[in-house]
Amino acid sequence: MSALMAIAFATAVSLIVSTALSLVIYRPLQALLTKICTGEEAVQFWARFSLIMLFLAPLLVSISLGVPSDGVVMQQSLGALVQQILTTTLFGSVATMLGMAMWVSAMIRRLPLPPLSKPHIER
């Protein structure tokens, strides 16, 4: 396999994984952003920003770390190359999701607490 084919494969794998993650997380993310953000523009910005990062970060990691140089690609078996590309794509996806989780948890901690309801006492 040539380096160009390895890059194309890494891109395809990254796009497939990112699309799956985006489909799974989009509605809950949209609902959460609606609660956290103060306006519709902010909700739309952060939703799009998050989805773009779900695509770019795994792609960057996959291409930069998962695709070896041209000489090494020719010496590597197809199975080893596929494993390396899948591993780096999944690592980039997990790192992105962890970054988003840390950001969301920090935002949630800033939200005001709901009022405590007083227990109803029967007499």
N, CA, C and O atoms as CSV, one atom per row, in Angstrom:
chain,resi,resn,atom,element,x,y,z
A,1,MET,N,N,0.850,-1.173,0.000
A,1,MET,CA,C,0.000,0.000,0.000
A,1,MET,C,C,0.894,1.235,0.000
A,1,MET,O,O,1.883,1.288,0.731
A,2,SER,N,N,0.550,2.216,-0.811
A,2,SER,CA,C,1.336,3.451,-0.858
A,2,SER,C,C,0.909,4.380,0.269
A,2,SER,O,O,-0.137,4.181,0.887
A,3,ALA,N,N,1.717,5.385,0.528
A,3,ALA,CA,C,1.409,6.351,1.579
A,3,ALA,C,C,0.120,7.104,1.253
A,3,ALA,O,O,-0.663,7.406,2.154
A,4,LEU,N,N,-0.104,7.406,-0.016
A,4,LEU,CA,C,-1.319,8.111,-0.415
A,4,LEU,C,C,-2.558,7.251,-0.149
A,4,LEU,O,O,-3.581,7.763,0.306
A,5,MET,N,N,-2.472,5.981,-0.425
A,5,MET,CA,C,-3.592,5.080,-0.132
A,5,MET,C,C,-3.810,4.960,1.372
A,5,MET,O,O,-4.951,4.880,1.829
A,6,ALA,N,N,-2.733,4.948,2.139
A,6,ALA,CA,C,-2.845,4.879,3.597
A,6,ALA,C,C,-3.509,6.140,4.139
A,6,ALA,O,O,-4.320,6.063,5.062
A,7,ILE,N,N,-3.176,7.292,3.578
A,7,ILE,CA,C,-3.809,8.547,3.999
A,7,ILE,C,C,-5.299,8.526,3.650
A,7,ILE,O,O,-6.131,8.950,4.452
A,8,ALA,N,N,-5.632,8.039,2.470
A,8,ALA,CA,C,-7.037,7.945,2.066
A,8,ALA,C,C,-7.794,7.001,2.989
A,8,ALA,O,O,-8.924,7.292,3.382
A,9,PHE,N,N,-7.185,5.880,3.335
A,9,PHE,CA,C,-7.817,4.920,4.243
A,9,PHE,C,C,-7.995,5.536,5.634
A,9,PHE,O,O,-9.053,5.396,6.248
A,10,ALA,N,N,-6.961,6.213,6.124
A,10,ALA,CA,C,-7.041,6.862,7.438
A,10,ALA,C,C,-8.140,7.920,7.451
A,10,ALA,O,O,-8.863,8.054,8.438
A,11,THR,N,N,-8.266,8.664,6.370
A,11,THR,CA,C,-9.315,9.683,6.269
A,11,THR,C,C,-10.694,9.038,6.287
A,11,THR,O,O,-11.591,9.508,6.987
A,12,ALA,N,N,-10.866,7.971,5.527
A,12,ALA,CA,C,-12.154,7.283,5.477
A,12,ALA,C,C,-12.536,6.711,6.839
A,12,ALA,O,O,-13.674,6.868,7.282
A,13,VAL,N,N,-11.605,6.058,7.494
A,13,VAL,CA,C,-11.877,5.477,8.817
A,13,VAL,C,C,-12.232,6.586,9.803
A,13,VAL,O,O,-13.187,6.457,10.570
A,14,SER,N,N,-11.474,7.659,9.782
A,14,SER,CA,C,-11.729,8.773,10.687
A,14,SER,C,C,-13.105,9.390,10.446
A,14,SER,O,O,-13.822,9.699,11.398
A,15,LEU,N,N,-13.474,9.568,9.191
A,15,LEU,CA,C,-14.780,10.145,8.873
A,15,LEU,C,C,-15.925,9.228,9.298
A,15,LEU,O,O,-16.960,9.704,9.764
A,16,ILE,N,N,-15.746,7.931,9.141
A,16,ILE,CA,C,-16.781,6.974,9.553
A,16,ILE,C,C,-16.966,7.005,11.069
A,16,ILE,O,O,-18.094,7.073,11.556
A,17,VAL,N,N,-15.871,6.955,11.808
A,17,VAL,CA,C,-15.945,6.977,13.272
A,17,VAL,C,C,-16.536,8.300,13.755
A,17,VAL,O,O,-17.389,8.311,14.642
A,18,SER,N,N,-16.092,9.399,13.182
A,18,SER,CA,C,-16.589,10.718,13.591
A,18,SER,C,C,-18.065,10.893,13.263
A,18,SER,O,O,-18.805,11.495,14.041
A,19,THR,N,N,-18.498,10.375,12.128
A,19,THR,CA,C,-19.916,10.458,11.769
A,19,THR,C,C,-20.758,9.671,12.762
A,19,THR,O,O,-21.813,10.141,13.189
A,20,ALA,N,N,-20.305,8.485,13.133
A,20,ALA,CA,C,-21.038,7.679,14.106
A,20,ALA,C,C,-21.129,8.407,15.452
A,20,ALA,O,O,-22.201,8.456,16.055
A,21,LEU,N,N,-20.027,8.966,15.919
A,21,LEU,CA,C,-20.038,9.705,17.181
A,21,LEU,C,C,-20.964,10.912,17.105
A,21,LEU,O,O,-21.708,11.187,18.046
A,22,SER,N,N,-20.918,11.623,15.998
A,22,SER,CA,C,-21.750,12.822,15.836
A,22,SER,C,C,-23.228,12.471,15.850
A,22,SER,O,O,-24.033,13.177,16.458
A,23,LEU,N,N,-23.585,11.385,15.180
A,23,LEU,CA,C,-24.991,10.967,15.163
A,23,LEU,C,C,-25.476,10.575,16.558
A,23,LEU,O,O,-26.625,10.834,16.916
A,24,VAL,N,N,-24.618,9.963,17.326
A,24,VAL,CA,C,-24.998,9.515,18.662
A,24,VAL,C,C,-25.097,10.690,19.638
A,24,VAL,O,O,-25.977,10.696,20.498
A,25,ILE,N,N,-24.229,11.661,19.522
A,25,ILE,CA,C,-24.138,12.709,20.532
A,25,ILE,C,C,-24.902,13.984,20.178
A,25,ILE,O,O,-25.085,14.831,21.053
A,26,TYR,N,N,-25.353,14.155,18.942
A,26,TYR,CA,C,-25.890,15.446,18.516
A,26,TYR,C,C,-27.109,15.894,19.331
A,26,TYR,O,O,-27.117,17.014,19.842
A,27,ARG,N,N,-28.117,15.069,19.463
A,27,ARG,CA,C,-29.338,15.489,20.180
A,27,ARG,C,C,-29.083,15.757,21.663
A,27,ARG,O,O,-29.517,16.792,22.167
A,28,PRO,N,N,-28.398,14.866,22.380
A,28,PRO,CA,C,-28.113,15.190,23.787
A,28,PRO,C,C,-27.251,16.443,23.929
A,28,PRO,O,O,-27.456,17.238,24.846
A,29,LEU,N,N,-26.294,16.619,23.031
A,29,LEU,CA,C,-25.452,17.817,23.074
A,29,LEU,C,C,-26.291,19.067,22.840
A,29,LEU,O,O,-26.127,20.066,23.541
A,30,GLN,N,N,-27.177,19.019,21.873
A,30,GLN,CA,C,-28.057,20.159,21.568
A,30,GLN,C,C,-28.928,20.497,22.783
A,30,GLN,O,O,-29.083,21.669,23.127
A,31,ALA,N,N,-29.493,19.479,23.432
A,31,ALA,CA,C,-30.334,19.709,24.610
A,31,ALA,C,C,-29.527,20.303,25.762
A,31,ALA,O,O,-30.000,21.204,26.455
A,32,LEU,N,N,-28.326,19.805,25.962
A,32,LEU,CA,C,-27.472,20.316,27.021
A,32,LEU,C,C,-27.048,21.750,26.744
A,32,LEU,O,O,-27.062,22.589,27.644
A,33,LEU,N,N,-26.675,22.029,25.519
A,33,LEU,CA,C,-26.270,23.389,25.168
A,33,LEU,C,C,-27.421,24.369,25.318
A,33,LEU,O,O,-27.203,25.530,25.663
A,34,THR,N,N,-28.631,23.923,25.066
A,34,THR,CA,C,-29.801,24.785,25.242
A,34,THR,C,C,-29.947,25.190,26.713
A,34,THR,O,O,-30.344,26.317,27.010
A,35,LYS,N,N,-29.629,24.278,27.625
A,35,LYS,CA,C,-29.695,24.585,29.052
A,35,LYS,C,C,-28.534,25.462,29.504
A,35,LYS,O,O,-28.707,26.328,30.361
A,36,ILE,N,N,-27.355,25.242,28.933
A,36,ILE,CA,C,-26.149,25.930,29.387
A,36,ILE,C,C,-26.019,27.329,28.784
A,36,ILE,O,O,-25.695,28.281,29.493
A,37,CYS,N,N,-26.267,27.455,27.496
A,37,CYS,CA,C,-26.014,28.715,26.777
A,37,CYS,C,C,-27.174,29.684,26.950
A,37,CYS,O,O,-28.317,29.287,27.175
A,38,THR,N,N,-26.848,30.965,26.838
A,38,THR,CA,C,-27.848,31.998,27.083
A,38,THR,C,C,-28.609,32.432,25.837
A,38,THR,O,O,-29.609,33.138,25.969
A,39,GLY,N,N,-28.200,32.059,24.667
A,39,GLY,CA,C,-28.906,32.461,23.463
A,39,GLY,C,C,-28.802,31.404,22.378
A,39,GLY,O,O,-27.939,30.528,22.428
A,40,GLU,N,N,-29.697,31.496,21.390
A,40,GLU,CA,C,-29.715,30.525,20.292
A,40,GLU,C,C,-28.426,30.578,19.480
A,40,GLU,O,O,-27.953,29.552,18.991
A,41,GLU,N,N,-27.858,31.778,19.336
A,41,GLU,CA,C,-26.602,31.901,18.579
A,41,GLU,C,C,-25.479,31.124,19.266
A,41,GLU,O,O,-24.674,30.469,18.605
A,42,ALA,N,N,-25.433,31.200,20.587
A,42,ALA,CA,C,-24.406,30.475,21.338
A,42,ALA,C,C,-24.612,28.968,21.217
A,42,ALA,O,O,-23.647,28.216,21.075
A,43,VAL,N,N,-25.857,28.530,21.271
A,43,VAL,CA,C,-26.164,27.098,21.133
A,43,VAL,C,C,-25.695,26.604,19.772
A,43,VAL,O,O,-25.028,25.574,19.677
A,44,GLN,N,N,-26.043,27.335,18.719
A,44,GLN,CA,C,-25.652,26.933,17.364
A,44,GLN,C,C,-24.137,26.948,17.190
A,44,GLN,O,O,-23.573,26.045,16.572
A,45,PHE,N,N,-23.473,27.977,17.738
A,45,PHE,CA,C,-22.015,28.048,17.613
A,45,PHE,C,C,-21.356,26.849,18.285
A,45,PHE,O,O,-20.545,26.159,17.667
A,46,TRP,N,N,-21.700,26.598,19.548
A,46,TRP,CA,C,-21.034,25.524,20.286
A,46,TRP,C,C,-21.390,24.143,19.749
A,46,TRP,O,O,-20.570,23.226,19.802
A,47,ALA,N,N,-22.600,23.990,19.237
A,47,ALA,CA,C,-22.965,22.708,18.629
A,47,ALA,C,C,-22.115,22.463,17.379
A,47,ALA,O,O,-21.578,21.370,17.195
A,48,ARG,N,N,-21.997,23.461,16.539
A,48,ARG,CA,C,-21.183,23.305,15.321
A,48,ARG,C,C,-19.710,23.157,15.649
A,48,ARG,O,O,-19.013,22.339,15.048
A,49,PHE,N,N,-19.233,23.951,16.607
A,49,PHE,CA,C,-17.831,23.852,17.017
A,49,PHE,C,C,-17.527,22.434,17.520
A,49,PHE,O,O,-16.506,21.848,17.159
A,50,SER,N,N,-18.415,21.896,18.348
A,50,SER,CA,C,-18.211,20.550,18.897
A,50,SER,C,C,-18.184,19.496,17.799
A,50,SER,O,O,-17.340,18.600,17.812
A,51,LEU,N,N,-19.109,19.603,16.850
A,51,LEU,CA,C,-19.143,18.632,15.753
A,51,LEU,C,C,-17.905,18.745,14.866
A,51,LEU,O,O,-17.357,17.734,14.427
A,52,ILE,N,N,-17.471,19.961,14.607
A,52,ILE,CA,C,-16.250,20.139,13.807
A,52,ILE,C,C,-15.060,19.517,14.518
A,52,ILE,O,O,-14.235,18.859,13.885
A,53,MET,N,N,-14.965,19.717,15.823
A,53,MET,CA,C,-13.858,19.120,16.574
A,53,MET,C,C,-13.944,17.595,16.601
A,53,MET,O,O,-12.919,16.913,16.621
A,54,LEU,N,N,-15.171,17.058,16.601
A,54,LEU,CA,C,-15.329,15.602,16.550
A,54,LEU,C,C,-14.802,15.031,15.234
A,54,LEU,O,O,-14.441,13.856,15.173
A,55,PHE,N,N,-14.755,15.837,14.198
A,55,PHE,CA,C,-14.222,15.387,12.916
A,55,PHE,C,C,-12.724,15.707,12.789
A,55,PHE,O,O,-11.940,14.858,12.365
A,56,LEU,N,N,-12.339,16.916,13.154
A,56,LEU,CA,C,-10.956,17.339,12.915
A,56,LEU,C,C,-9.934,16.666,13.827
A,56,LEU,O,O,-8.874,16.251,13.360
A,57,ALA,N,N,-10.232,16.552,15.111
A,57,ALA,CA,C,-9.239,16.000,16.045
A,57,ALA,C,C,-8.878,14.546,15.720
A,57,ALA,O,O,-7.692,14.229,15.634
A,58,PRO,N,N,-9.856,13.652,15.537
A,58,PRO,CA,C,-9.467,12.279,15.172
A,58,PRO,C,C,-8.764,12.212,13.818
A,58,PRO,O,O,-7.849,11.409,13.634
A,59,LEU,N,N,-9.183,13.046,12.874
A,59,LEU,CA,C,-8.523,13.063,11.567
A,59,LEU,C,C,-7.075,13.506,11.695
A,59,LEU,O,O,-6.185,12.915,11.084
A,60,LEU,N,N,-6.837,14.538,12.484
A,60,LEU,CA,C,-5.469,15.025,12.694
A,60,LEU,C,C,-4.596,13.952,13.326
A,60,LEU,O,O,-3.476,13.712,12.875
A,61,VAL,N,N,-5.102,13.314,14.361
A,61,VAL,CA,C,-4.322,12.274,15.044
A,61,VAL,C,C,-4.100,11.083,14.124
A,61,VAL,O,O,-3.004,10.524,14.078
A,62,SER,N,N,-5.132,10.696,13.396
A,62,SER,CA,C,-5.030,9.540,12.509
A,62,SER,C,C,-4.008,9.758,11.396
A,62,SER,O,O,-3.195,8.879,11.109
A,63,ILE,N,N,-4.055,10.919,10.781
A,63,ILE,CA,C,-3.135,11.165,9.664
A,63,ILE,C,C,-1.719,11.441,10.157
A,63,ILE,O,O,-0.749,10.973,9.562
A,64,SER,N,N,-1.600,12.203,11.251
A,64,SER,CA,C,-0.252,12.560,11.702
A,64,SER,C,C,0.465,11.414,12.423
A,64,SER,O,O,1.680,11.268,12.291
A,65,LEU,N,N,-0.269,10.605,13.178
A,65,LEU,CA,C,0.369,9.532,13.939
A,65,LEU,C,C,0.102,8.137,13.382
A,65,LEU,O,O,0.874,7.215,13.645
A,66,GLY,N,N,-0.974,7.965,12.619
A,66,GLY,CA,C,-1.358,6.637,12.161
A,66,GLY,C,C,-0.788,6.228,10.831
A,66,GLY,O,O,-0.700,5.038,10.527
A,67,VAL,N,N,-0.391,7.215,10.021
A,67,VAL,CA,C,0.131,6.904,8.688
A,67,VAL,C,C,1.651,7.052,8.719
A,67,VAL,O,O,2.162,8.162,8.865
A,68,PRO,N,N,2.364,5.959,8.586
A,68,PRO,CA,C,3.829,6.041,8.580
A,68,PRO,C,C,4.352,6.637,7.270
A,68,PRO,O,O,3.599,6.828,6.316
A,69,SER,N,N,5.616,6.918,7.245
A,69,SER,CA,C,6.241,7.476,6.033
A,69,SER,C,C,6.175,6.463,4.890
A,69,SER,O,O,5.894,5.284,5.104
A,70,ASP,N,N,6.434,6.935,3.699
A,70,ASP,CA,C,6.288,6.117,2.491
A,70,ASP,C,C,7.126,4.840,2.547
A,70,ASP,O,O,6.650,3.771,2.165
A,71,GLY,N,N,8.359,4.942,3.016
A,71,GLY,CA,C,9.220,3.769,3.082
A,71,GLY,C,C,8.723,2.731,4.069
A,71,GLY,O,O,8.809,1.530,3.813
A,72,VAL,N,N,8.208,3.187,5.187
A,72,VAL,CA,C,7.720,2.277,6.225
A,72,VAL,C,C,6.411,1.631,5.796
A,72,VAL,O,O,6.168,0.461,6.094
A,73,VAL,N,N,5.557,2.394,5.092
A,73,VAL,CA,C,4.273,1.851,4.626
A,73,VAL,C,C,4.493,0.645,3.736
A,73,VAL,O,O,3.775,-0.349,3.848
A,74,MET,N,N,5.471,0.721,2.861
A,74,MET,CA,C,5.733,-0.375,1.926
A,74,MET,C,C,6.218,-1.633,2.640
A,74,MET,O,O,5.989,-2.740,2.152
A,75,GLN,N,N,6.884,-1.487,3.784
A,75,GLN,CA,C,7.413,-2.624,4.522
A,75,GLN,C,C,6.392,-3.219,5.493
A,75,GLN,O,O,6.523,-4.375,5.896
A,76,GLN,N,N,5.379,-2.438,5.869
A,76,GLN,CA,C,4.399,-2.881,6.853
A,76,GLN,C,C,3.339,-3.760,6.204
A,76,GLN,O,O,2.962,-3.557,5.050
A,77,SER,N,N,2.868,-4.736,6.965
A,77,SER,CA,C,1.775,-5.559,6.447
A,77,SER,C,C,0.480,-4.751,6.489
A,77,SER,O,O,0.355,-3.792,7.249
A,78,LEU,N,N,-0.466,-5.152,5.670
A,78,LEU,CA,C,-1.744,-4.446,5.607
A,78,LEU,C,C,-2.457,-4.496,6.963
A,78,LEU,O,O,-3.039,-3.502,7.399
A,79,GLY,N,N,-2.410,-5.630,7.610
A,79,GLY,CA,C,-3.053,-5.768,8.920
A,79,GLY,C,C,-2.461,-4.831,9.961
A,79,GLY,O,O,-3.194,-4.209,10.729
A,80,ALA,N,N,-1.136,-4.729,9.988
A,80,ALA,CA,C,-0.479,-3.834,10.950
A,80,ALA,C,C,-0.823,-2.375,10.667
A,80,ALA,O,O,-1.022,-1.585,11.590
A,81,LEU,N,N,-0.889,-2.032,9.396
A,81,LEU,CA,C,-1.230,-0.654,9.020
A,81,LEU,C,C,-2.670,-0.323,9.407
A,81,LEU,O,O,-2.939,0.749,9.948
A,82,VAL,N,N,-3.589,-1.238,9.133
A,82,VAL,CA,C,-4.995,-1.032,9.503
A,82,VAL,C,C,-5.125,-0.894,11.015
A,82,VAL,O,O,-5.849,-0.024,11.498
A,83,GLN,N,N,-4.432,-1.741,11.760
A,83,GLN,CA,C,-4.473,-1.663,13.217
A,83,GLN,C,C,-3.944,-0.317,13.706
A,83,GLN,O,O,-4.538,0.292,14.595
A,84,GLN,N,N,-2.849,0.146,13.143
A,84,GLN,CA,C,-2.257,1.423,13.537
A,84,GLN,C,C,-3.212,2.587,13.243
A,84,GLN,O,O,-3.365,3.489,14.066
A,85,ILE,N,N,-3.840,2.564,12.090
A,85,ILE,CA,C,-4.765,3.635,11.717
A,85,ILE,C,C,-6.008,3.604,12.599
A,85,ILE,O,O,-6.458,4.650,13.067
A,86,LEU,N,N,-6.568,2.419,12.830
A,86,LEU,CA,C,-7.738,2.316,13.712
A,86,LEU,C,C,-7.418,2.770,15.130
A,86,LEU,O,O,-8.207,3.476,15.757
A,87,THR,N,N,-6.269,2.367,15.624
A,87,THR,CA,C,-5.869,2.743,16.982
A,87,THR,C,C,-5.731,4.246,17.122
A,87,THR,O,O,-6.236,4.831,18.081
A,88,THR,N,N,-5.055,4.875,16.178
A,88,THR,CA,C,-4.863,6.321,16.297
A,88,THR,C,C,-6.173,7.083,16.092
A,88,THR,O,O,-6.392,8.115,16.727
A,89,THR,N,N,-7.032,6.591,15.223
A,89,THR,CA,C,-8.336,7.237,15.035
A,89,THR,C,C,-9.165,7.150,16.309
A,89,THR,O,O,-9.751,8.143,16.740
A,90,LEU,N,N,-9.216,5.979,16.906
A,90,LEU,CA,C,-9.977,5.813,18.141
A,90,LEU,C,C,-9.360,6.607,19.281
A,90,LEU,O,O,-10.085,7.147,20.117
A,91,PHE,N,N,-8.036,6.689,19.331
A,91,PHE,CA,C,-7.379,7.508,20.352
A,91,PHE,C,C,-7.773,8.975,20.180
A,91,PHE,O,O,-8.088,9.650,21.160
A,92,GLY,N,N,-7.757,9.464,18.962
A,92,GLY,CA,C,-8.159,10.848,18.709
A,92,GLY,C,C,-9.612,11.083,19.080
A,92,GLY,O,O,-9.958,12.143,19.603
A,93,SER,N,N,-10.463,10.107,18.814
A,93,SER,CA,C,-11.885,10.229,19.162
A,93,SER,C,C,-12.089,10.246,20.671
A,93,SER,O,O,-12.851,11.063,21.190
A,94,VAL,N,N,-11.416,9.354,21.367
A,94,VAL,CA,C,-11.538,9.304,22.821
A,94,VAL,C,C,-10.997,10.582,23.446
A,94,VAL,O,O,-11.613,11.131,24.361
A,95,ALA,N,N,-9.864,11.060,22.969
A,95,ALA,CA,C,-9.296,12.304,23.502
A,95,ALA,C,C,-10.248,13.479,23.273
A,95,ALA,O,O,-10.406,14.328,24.151
A,96,THR,N,N,-10.869,13.532,22.125
A,96,THR,CA,C,-11.830,14.591,21.834
A,96,THR,C,C,-13.039,14.493,22.753
A,96,THR,O,O,-13.483,15.499,23.304
A,97,MET,N,N,-13.568,13.299,22.920
A,97,MET,CA,C,-14.726,13.118,23.793
A,97,MET,C,C,-14.393,13.468,25.245
A,97,MET,O,O,-15.220,14.053,25.945
A,98,LEU,N,N,-13.191,13.114,25.698
A,98,LEU,CA,C,-12.785,13.467,27.059
A,98,LEU,C,C,-12.667,14.980,27.215
A,98,LEU,O,O,-13.078,15.537,28.232
A,99,GLY,N,N,-12.107,15.639,26.209
A,99,GLY,CA,C,-12.023,17.098,26.250
A,99,GLY,C,C,-13.398,17.738,26.304
A,99,GLY,O,O,-13.620,18.684,27.060
A,100,MET,N,N,-14.318,17.223,25.507
A,100,MET,CA,C,-15.688,17.744,25.530
A,100,MET,C,C,-16.352,17.461,26.875
A,100,MET,O,O,-17.081,18.308,27.392
A,101,ALA,N,N,-16.114,16.297,27.437
A,101,ALA,CA,C,-16.712,15.951,28.730
A,101,ALA,C,C,-16.202,16.874,29.830
A,101,ALA,O,O,-16.968,17.296,30.697
A,102,MET,N,N,-14.923,17.182,29.797
A,102,MET,CA,C,-14.362,18.097,30.798
A,102,MET,C,C,-14.960,19.492,30.636
A,102,MET,O,O,-15.277,20.150,31.628
A,103,TRP,N,N,-15.116,19.942,29.402
A,103,TRP,CA,C,-15.697,21.258,29.143
A,103,TRP,C,C,-17.150,21.304,29.610
A,103,TRP,O,O,-17.558,22.256,30.275
A,104,VAL,N,N,-17.928,20.283,29.265
A,104,VAL,CA,C,-19.343,20.250,29.644
A,104,VAL,C,C,-19.488,20.172,31.159
A,104,VAL,O,O,-20.335,20.859,31.730
A,105,SER,N,N,-18.685,19.353,31.816
A,105,SER,CA,C,-18.802,19.229,33.275
A,105,SER,C,C,-18.436,20.544,33.958
A,105,SER,O,O,-19.029,20.889,34.979
A,106,ALA,N,N,-17.474,21.279,33.417
A,106,ALA,CA,C,-17.139,22.595,33.977
A,106,ALA,C,C,-18.291,23.574,33.785
A,106,ALA,O,O,-18.572,24.383,34.669
A,107,MET,N,N,-18.957,23.508,32.638
A,107,MET,CA,C,-20.089,24.396,32.381
A,107,MET,C,C,-21.279,24.048,33.272
A,107,MET,O,O,-21.975,24.943,33.753
A,108,ILE,N,N,-21.513,22.775,33.491
A,108,ILE,CA,C,-22.642,22.356,34.320
A,108,ILE,C,C,-22.443,22.811,35.766
A,108,ILE,O,O,-23.400,23.199,36.436
A,109,ARG,N,N,-21.207,22.762,36.240
A,109,ARG,CA,C,-20.941,23.191,37.619
A,109,ARG,C,C,-21.231,24.672,37.811
A,109,ARG,O,O,-21.472,25.105,38.938
A,110,ARG,N,N,-21.214,25.452,36.749
A,110,ARG,CA,C,-21.474,26.897,36.840
A,110,ARG,C,C,-22.964,27.227,36.835
A,110,ARG,O,O,-23.350,28.353,37.152
A,111,LEU,N,N,-23.798,26.262,36.480
A,111,LEU,CA,C,-25.237,26.511,36.452
A,111,LEU,C,C,-25.769,26.676,37.868
A,111,LEU,O,O,-25.281,26.032,38.797
A,112,PRO,N,N,-26.774,27.541,38.037
A,112,PRO,CA,C,-27.369,27.661,39.371
A,112,PRO,C,C,-28.103,26.377,39.748
A,112,PRO,O,O,-28.681,25.698,38.899
A,113,LEU,N,N,-28.067,26.072,41.010
A,113,LEU,CA,C,-28.745,24.871,41.499
A,113,LEU,C,C,-30.250,25.106,41.505
A,113,LEU,O,O,-30.697,26.223,41.767
A,114,PRO,N,N,-31.033,24.076,41.222
A,114,PRO,CA,C,-32.489,24.238,41.293
A,114,PRO,C,C,-32.912,24.437,42.746
A,114,PRO,O,O,-32.248,23.943,43.657
A,115,PRO,N,N,-34.000,25.149,42.966
A,115,PRO,CA,C,-34.439,25.367,44.359
A,115,PRO,C,C,-34.823,24.045,45.013
A,115,PRO,O,O,-35.377,23.145,44.382
A,116,LEU,N,N,-34.508,23.964,46.297
A,116,LEU,CA,C,-34.863,22.765,47.055
A,116,LEU,C,C,-36.344,22.819,47.375
A,116,LEU,O,O,-36.859,23.848,47.812
A,117,SER,N,N,-37.017,21.717,47.159
A,117,SER,CA,C,-38.433,21.678,47.507
A,117,SER,C,C,-38.562,21.236,48.956
A,117,SER,O,O,-37.826,20.371,49.430
A,118,LYS,N,N,-39.521,21.854,49.650
A,118,LYS,CA,C,-39.742,21.499,51.051
A,118,LYS,C,C,-40.586,20.232,51.103
A,118,LYS,O,O,-41.567,20.105,50.369
A,119,PRO,N,N,-40.213,19.307,51.959
A,119,PRO,CA,C,-40.992,18.067,52.061
A,119,PRO,C,C,-42.386,18.377,52.590
A,119,PRO,O,O,-42.565,19.227,53.463
A,120,HIS,N,N,-43.337,17.690,52.058
A,120,HIS,CA,C,-44.729,17.865,52.480
A,120,HIS,C,C,-44.976,17.052,53.752
A,120,HIS,O,O,-44.755,15.842,53.785
A,121,ILE,N,N,-45.429,17.729,54.776
A,121,ILE,CA,C,-45.678,17.063,56.047
A,121,ILE,C,C,-47.196,17.001,56.243
A,121,ILE,O,O,-47.874,18.029,56.223
A,122,GLU,N,N,-47.714,15.801,56.430
A,122,GLU,CA,C,-49.150,15.631,56.644
A,122,GLU,C,C,-49.460,15.738,58.127
A,122,GLU,O,O,-48.693,15.285,58.977
A,123,ARG,N,N,-50.589,16.339,58.414
A,123,ARG,CA,C,-50.989,16.464,59.824
A,123,ARG,C,C,-52.273,15.760,60.078
A,123,ARG,O,O,-52.763,15.758,61.207
